């Protein structure tokens, strides 16, 4: 499974291997393949934010980093020391790294 560019480069493999598993396909979709224009993008984004606001869609924030700690946030991501979402906030609003909250 590939989760976009964050997953890194896809190593080469022989797509004929997919034939042995049944009717499998290989795709690399992008947002542009599913959004026709800016108004649709804004409408869909508004839907997602409404789902989060109404708690129909849960978002797990597992870390908050002060802006001055942004390099540490990147380091933690690169080292896979994190799960969920990380927030980089202005220094005065930082609450402490890797503090798990559910919103």
Secondary structure, DSSP 4 states (H G I P E B T S, - for coil): ---GGGG-PPPP--GGGGGGGSS-------GGGT--SHHHHHHHHHHHHHHHHTTSS--EEEEEEEGGGHHHHHHHHHTT---SEEEEE-GGG---TT--EE-
